[in-house]
C-alpha cells in the first residue's frame, strides 16, 4: 500500500513538472492576439481595443510616467484623449512565454499618427513592452502595457 501511494505521489509530481504547452504554439497565439488587438483599434477605436484586451487590473504607463490602473480607467483615459482621428500601428519584434504557459511578454516598435490642428500629420514613434496573462478561457489579456 505504501509503495502504491509513493508511486502515485511521484507520478503526480512528475506530471505537474512537465511543460504541458508547446512554446511555439503559445508564441503564435500571442502574435495573433497582438494582430487582433491592433486590428480592433482600427475597427472599433483605440479606447475600446485597449479596454477589451485588458485584465481587470491592467496597468498602462503613459506620458510622464503616469500609471493608469484598471481596464475602466484605461478606457476613460483613451476616451478623453480624443483619438478619433488617431491611428496606431505596432508589431512585436520579440515574443516569449513562461515555462508554464501562463504568462508572456512582447516588445517591438509602435507608430501613432494624428491629424494636427493645421491638418498636418503628427507622428510619434517608440518602443512598446506588453506583459500578457493567459485567462481561464485560454484567451490572452494584457496586465501591463
C-alpha positions as CSV (number, residue, x, y, z in Angstrom):
1,X,0.0,0.0,0.0
2,X,2.8,2.4,0.9
3,X,4.5,1.6,-2.4
4,X,1.4,2.4,-4.4
5,X,1.0,5.7,-2.5
6,X,4.6,6.6,-3.1
7,X,4.4,5.7,-6.8
8,X,1.2,7.8,-7.2
9,X,2.8,10.8,-5.5
10,X,5.9,10.6,-7.6
11,X,3.8,10.3,-10.8
12,X,1.7,13.3,-9.8
13,X,4.8,15.4,-9.2
14,X,6.4,14.3,-12.4
15,X,3.3,15.2,-14.4
16,X,3.0,18.6,-12.7
17,X,6.6,19.4,-13.5
18,X,6.3,18.7,-17.2
19,X,5.8,21.6,-19.7
20,X,2.2,21.0,-20.8
21,X,2.4,23.6,-23.6
22,X,4.3,23.9,-26.8
23,X,6.0,27.3,-26.5
24,X,6.0,27.9,-30.3
25,X,2.2,27.4,-30.4
26,X,1.8,29.8,-27.5
27,X,4.1,32.4,-29.1
28,X,1.9,32.2,-32.2
29,X,-1.2,32.7,-30.1
30,X,0.4,35.9,-28.6
31,X,1.3,37.1,-32.1
32,X,-2.3,36.5,-33.3
33,X,-3.6,38.3,-30.2
34,X,-1.3,41.3,-30.9
35,X,-2.6,41.4,-34.5
36,X,-6.2,41.2,-33.4
37,X,-5.6,43.9,-30.8
38,X,-4.1,46.2,-33.5
39,X,-6.9,45.4,-35.9
40,X,-9.5,46.2,-33.3
41,X,-8.0,49.7,-32.8
42,X,-8.8,50.4,-36.5
43,X,-12.3,48.8,-36.4
44,X,-13.7,49.8,-33.0
45,X,-11.4,52.5,-31.8
46,X,-8.4,52.8,-29.6
47,X,-10.3,53.1,-26.3
48,X,-12.5,50.0,-27.0
49,X,-9.5,47.9,-28.1
50,X,-7.4,48.8,-25.0
51,X,-10.4,48.0,-22.8
52,X,-11.2,44.7,-24.5
53,X,-7.7,43.3,-24.2
54,X,-7.0,44.5,-20.6
55,X,-7.4,42.4,-17.5
56,X,-9.5,43.9,-14.7
57,X,-6.4,45.3,-13.0
58,X,-4.2,46.0,-16.1
59,X,-1.8,48.9,-15.9
60,X,-0.6,51.2,-18.7
61,X,2.3,53.7,-18.4
62,X,1.7,56.8,-20.4
63,X,3.1,60.4,-20.7
64,X,5.4,61.4,-17.9
65,X,5.5,58.0,-16.1
66,X,1.8,58.2,-15.3
67,X,0.3,54.9,-14.4
68,X,-3.4,54.2,-15.3
69,X,-4.7,51.3,-13.3
70,X,-7.7,49.2,-14.2
71,X,-9.5,48.5,-17.5
72,X,-12.2,51.1,-16.9
73,X,-9.6,53.8,-16.1
74,X,-7.7,52.8,-19.3
75,X,-10.8,53.1,-21.4
76,X,-11.6,56.5,-19.8
77,X,-8.1,57.7,-20.4
78,X,-8.3,56.9,-24.1
79,X,-11.9,58.2,-24.4
80,X,-10.8,61.6,-23.2
81,X,-7.7,61.7,-25.3
82,X,-9.8,62.5,-28.4
83,X,-8.2,59.7,-30.5
84,X,-11.0,59.6,-33.1
85,X,-8.5,60.7,-35.8
86,X,-5.6,58.8,-34.4
87,X,-4.1,55.6,-35.9
88,X,-1.8,53.3,-34.0
89,X,0.2,50.5,-35.5
90,X,2.6,48.1,-33.9
91,X,4.1,44.6,-34.3
92,X,6.1,42.6,-31.8
93,X,9.8,42.1,-32.6
94,X,10.1,39.6,-29.8
95,X,7.8,37.2,-28.0
96,X,8.5,34.9,-25.1
97,X,6.2,32.7,-23.0
98,X,6.8,31.4,-19.5
99,X,7.6,27.7,-19.0
100,X,4.2,27.0,-17.5
101,X,2.4,28.8,-20.4
102,X,0.5,31.3,-18.2
103,X,2.4,34.5,-18.9
104,X,4.1,36.0,-21.9
105,X,5.7,39.3,-23.0
106,X,6.3,41.1,-26.2
107,X,8.2,44.2,-27.3
108,X,8.6,46.0,-30.6
109,X,8.0,49.3,-32.3
110,X,4.9,51.4,-32.5
111,X,3.8,54.4,-34.5
112,X,0.9,56.8,-33.6
113,X,-0.3,59.2,-36.3
114,X,-2.6,62.2,-35.5
115,X,-4.0,65.0,-37.6
116,X,-2.7,68.3,-36.3
117,X,-4.7,71.5,-35.9
118,X,-3.5,72.6,-39.3
119,X,-4.3,69.3,-41.0
120,X,-0.7,68.1,-40.9
121,X,0.1,64.6,-39.8
122,X,2.0,64.3,-36.5
123,X,3.8,61.0,-35.8
124,X,5.1,59.6,-32.5
125,X,7.4,56.6,-32.7
126,X,8.6,54.4,-29.8
127,X,9.1,51.0,-28.3
128,X,6.3,49.1,-26.5
129,X,6.5,46.3,-23.9
130,X,3.4,44.3,-23.1
131,X,3.0,41.6,-20.5
132,X,0.3,39.1,-21.2
133,X,-1.6,36.7,-18.9
134,X,-3.4,33.6,-20.0
135,X,-7.1,33.7,-18.9
136,X,-9.2,30.8,-17.7
137,X,-10.9,30.6,-21.2
138,X,-7.3,30.4,-22.7
139,X,-7.5,33.9,-24.2
140,X,-4.7,36.3,-23.5
141,X,-5.2,39.7,-21.9
142,X,-2.5,42.2,-21.0
143,X,-1.6,43.1,-17.5
144,X,1.0,45.8,-18.4
145,X,1.5,47.9,-21.5
